[in-house]
């Protein structure tokens, strides 16, 4: 495999995932539109940021073990799509990027293992 393509396959899922985490985290700003006291705002903000924290933790694991990202991000995508079939726009906005991240982690993992096999 060409080294440039290998670099693209390495960085694409990671950068796309960071962008997706920021996208999901941006929804947490809606808590400031509610009329809550300071403590309720903190609690609501943390509750809204839980998915971003989970995705960030999976990204950290996936940085080293790409198969983890392939498995978990694809699972998250399928779960969200199944749970929100009545809202196809939500599915496209959330599940599609998660599935693409999972697929890119899979391709990155497969490209690394094929390089290792070719060297032995």
Residue frames relative to the residue before (quaternion, step in Angstrom):
aa qw qx qy qz dx dy dz
X 1.0000 0.0000 0.0000 0.0000 0.00 0.00 0.00
X 0.5381 -0.6352 0.4570 0.3132 3.53 -1.04 0.85
X 0.5514 -0.6508 0.4059 0.3281 3.61 -0.88 0.89
X 0.6269 0.5347 -0.3464 0.4485 3.62 1.03 -0.68
X 0.6545 0.4980 -0.3082 0.4782 3.57 0.96 -0.84
X 0.6277 0.5322 -0.3315 0.4615 3.57 1.03 -0.76
X 0.6465 0.5055 -0.3161 0.4760 3.61 1.02 -0.79
X 0.6345 0.5184 -0.3269 0.4709 3.58 0.99 -0.81
X 0.6775 0.4813 -0.2905 0.4742 3.58 0.92 -0.89
X 0.6280 0.5222 -0.3402 0.4660 3.58 1.13 -0.50
X 0.7822 0.3827 -0.1880 0.4543 3.58 0.75 -1.06
X 0.5713 0.6380 -0.3876 0.3411 3.61 1.02 -0.67
X 0.7129 0.4279 -0.3096 0.4613 3.66 0.66 -0.86
X 0.6416 0.5399 -0.3291 0.4342 3.58 1.01 -0.73
X 0.6990 0.4577 -0.2688 0.4792 3.57 0.88 -0.95
X 0.6370 0.5127 -0.3285 0.4727 3.58 1.00 -0.78
X 0.6457 0.5178 -0.3162 0.4636 3.58 1.00 -0.77
X 0.6297 0.5132 -0.3366 0.4762 3.60 0.97 -0.77
X 0.6518 0.5065 -0.3096 0.4719 3.58 0.96 -0.83
X 0.6540 0.5076 -0.3084 0.4685 3.57 0.99 -0.81
X 0.6274 0.5257 -0.3355 0.4662 3.60 0.98 -0.79
X 0.6578 0.4942 -0.3105 0.4761 3.60 0.95 -0.82
X 0.6213 0.5440 -0.3273 0.4593 3.58 1.07 -0.77
X 0.6845 0.4669 -0.2810 0.4844 3.58 0.86 -0.96
X 0.6517 0.5177 -0.3191 0.4532 3.59 0.96 -0.80
X 0.5957 0.5928 -0.3678 0.3979 3.59 1.09 -0.61
X 0.5891 0.5774 -0.3720 0.4257 3.61 1.15 -0.44
X 0.5641 0.6193 -0.3806 0.3917 3.59 1.19 -0.43
X 0.5639 0.6262 -0.3911 0.3700 3.59 1.14 -0.45
X 0.5326 0.6438 -0.4046 0.3717 3.59 1.21 -0.31
X 0.5515 0.6145 -0.4060 0.3916 3.61 1.17 -0.39
X 0.6334 0.5390 -0.3392 0.4395 3.59 1.14 -0.47
X 0.5934 0.5528 -0.3609 0.4605 3.59 1.29 -0.20
X 0.6164 0.5289 -0.3396 0.4743 3.55 1.26 -0.33
X 0.4219 -0.6925 0.5232 0.2620 3.54 -1.17 0.54
X 0.2004 0.7795 -0.5513 0.2197 3.53 0.20 1.38
X 0.4933 -0.6106 0.5013 0.3639 3.53 -1.19 0.40
X 0.7509 -0.4249 0.2560 0.4361 3.58 -1.28 0.21
X 0.6814 0.4879 -0.2964 0.4580 3.60 0.85 -0.95
X 0.6562 0.4996 -0.3122 0.4715 3.61 0.93 -0.85
X 0.6249 0.5357 -0.3343 0.4591 3.59 1.05 -0.72
X 0.6472 0.5117 -0.3159 0.4684 3.60 0.93 -0.87
X 0.6668 0.4968 -0.3017 0.4663 3.58 0.89 -0.94
X 0.6697 0.4918 -0.2991 0.4691 3.61 0.89 -0.91
X 0.6419 0.5255 -0.3232 0.4554 3.57 0.99 -0.81
X 0.6682 0.4887 -0.3031 0.4721 3.58 0.90 -0.89
X 0.6388 0.5242 -0.3277 0.4581 3.58 0.99 -0.82
X 0.6779 0.4842 -0.2938 0.4688 3.61 0.97 -0.78
X 0.6968 0.4764 -0.2687 0.4641 3.57 1.16 -0.56
X 0.4098 0.7337 -0.4624 0.2828 3.62 1.23 -0.13
X 0.6634 0.4831 -0.3460 0.4547 3.68 0.78 -0.80
X 0.6403 0.5196 -0.3342 0.4566 3.61 0.97 -0.75
X 0.6373 0.5151 -0.3270 0.4707 3.59 1.01 -0.78
X 0.6469 0.5127 -0.3179 0.4665 3.59 0.98 -0.83
X 0.6698 0.4880 -0.3032 0.4705 3.59 0.88 -0.93
X 0.6389 0.5184 -0.3304 0.4625 3.61 1.01 -0.74
X 0.6416 0.5128 -0.3260 0.4681 3.61 0.98 -0.78
X 0.6587 0.4894 -0.3101 0.4800 3.58 0.97 -0.83
X 0.6166 0.5343 -0.3482 0.4616 3.59 1.03 -0.72
X 0.6434 0.5200 -0.3307 0.4541 3.60 0.92 -0.81
X 0.6577 0.4838 -0.3063 0.4895 3.59 0.99 -0.79
X 0.6818 0.5139 -0.2764 0.4412 3.55 0.99 -0.91
X 0.5315 0.6389 -0.4110 0.3747 3.56 1.16 -0.49
X 0.7481 0.3376 -0.1952 0.5370 3.56 1.05 -0.75
X 0.7863 0.2080 -0.0945 0.5741 3.58 0.90 -0.94
X 0.2405 -0.8349 0.4813 0.1161 3.55 0.13 1.33
X 0.5841 0.5814 -0.3794 0.4206 3.58 1.10 -0.57
X 0.5808 0.5675 -0.3727 0.4491 3.61 1.15 -0.57
X 0.6691 0.4892 -0.2912 0.4777 3.58 0.93 -0.88
X 0.6285 0.5342 -0.3355 0.4551 3.56 0.98 -0.83
X 0.7072 0.4651 -0.2588 0.4654 3.56 0.87 -0.96
X 0.7549 0.4253 -0.2408 0.4373 3.59 0.65 -1.08
X 0.6715 0.4796 -0.3265 0.4609 3.62 0.86 -0.79
X 0.6329 0.5061 -0.3328 0.4822 3.60 1.05 -0.67
X 0.6362 0.5176 -0.3212 0.4735 3.58 1.04 -0.75
X 0.6332 0.5165 -0.3292 0.4732 3.60 0.95 -0.83
X 0.6523 0.5232 -0.3144 0.4493 3.59 0.94 -0.89
X 0.6799 0.4834 -0.2924 0.4675 3.58 0.87 -0.93
X 0.6477 0.5188 -0.3194 0.4576 3.59 0.95 -0.85
X 0.6800 0.4823 -0.3010 0.4631 3.59 0.82 -0.94
X 0.6450 0.5163 -0.3262 0.4594 3.60 0.95 -0.82
X 0.6677 0.5038 -0.3035 0.4564 3.57 0.90 -0.89
X 0.7013 0.4797 -0.2656 0.4555 3.58 0.94 -0.87
X 0.7878 0.2972 -0.1363 0.5220 3.60 1.16 -0.50
X 0.1428 0.8303 -0.5242 0.1240 3.58 1.01 0.77
X 0.6367 0.5479 -0.3273 0.4327 3.59 1.11 -0.62
X 0.7389 0.3440 -0.1886 0.5478 3.58 1.26 -0.33
X 0.1361 -0.8451 0.5094 0.0880 3.63 0.35 1.16
X 0.6183 0.5393 -0.3639 0.4409 3.62 1.05 -0.56
X 0.6224 0.5218 -0.3372 0.4761 3.57 1.06 -0.70
X 0.6418 0.5324 -0.3191 0.4503 3.55 0.98 -0.91
X 0.6662 0.4944 -0.3084 0.4654 3.58 0.94 -0.85
X 0.6975 0.4841 -0.2803 0.4478 3.58 0.96 -0.81
X 0.7727 0.3384 -0.1778 0.5068 3.59 1.02 -0.72
X 0.7439 0.4286 -0.2473 0.4491 3.60 0.67 -1.05
X 0.6360 0.5536 -0.3459 0.4115 3.58 0.93 -0.82
X 0.6923 0.4437 -0.3131 0.4752 3.65 0.76 -0.83
X 0.6225 0.5342 -0.3473 0.4544 3.60 1.03 -0.72
X 0.6561 0.5026 -0.3131 0.4679 3.57 0.96 -0.84
X 0.6436 0.5138 -0.3257 0.4645 3.60 0.97 -0.82
X 0.6310 0.5149 -0.3326 0.4755 3.60 0.98 -0.80
X 0.6572 0.5081 -0.3094 0.4628 3.59 0.91 -0.87
X 0.6595 0.5040 -0.2992 0.4707 3.57 0.96 -0.88
X 0.6675 0.4925 -0.3070 0.4665 3.59 0.95 -0.81
X 0.6216 0.5085 -0.3470 0.4843 3.59 1.05 -0.65
X 0.6245 0.5289 -0.3381 0.4647 3.59 1.03 -0.73
X 0.6756 0.4848 -0.2973 0.4692 3.59 0.86 -0.92
X 0.6346 0.5212 -0.3262 0.4682 3.57 1.03 -0.77
X 0.6577 0.5069 -0.3030 0.4677 3.56 0.96 -0.89
X 0.6753 0.4890 -0.2963 0.4660 3.58 0.90 -0.90
X 0.6517 0.5072 -0.3289 0.4581 3.60 0.98 -0.73
X 0.6463 0.5056 -0.3242 0.4707 3.60 1.04 -0.70
X 0.6772 0.4799 -0.3091 0.4643 3.59 0.92 -0.81
X 0.6364 0.5081 -0.3458 0.4661 3.61 1.05 -0.60
X 0.6166 0.5231 -0.3455 0.4762 3.60 1.10 -0.61
X 0.6497 0.5119 -0.3147 0.4656 3.59 0.95 -0.85
X 0.6658 0.5004 -0.3011 0.4643 3.60 0.97 -0.86
X 0.6566 0.5127 -0.3152 0.4547 3.58 1.03 -0.73
X 0.6567 0.5157 -0.3113 0.4536 3.59 1.12 -0.60
X 0.6860 0.4869 -0.2919 0.4552 3.62 1.11 -0.49
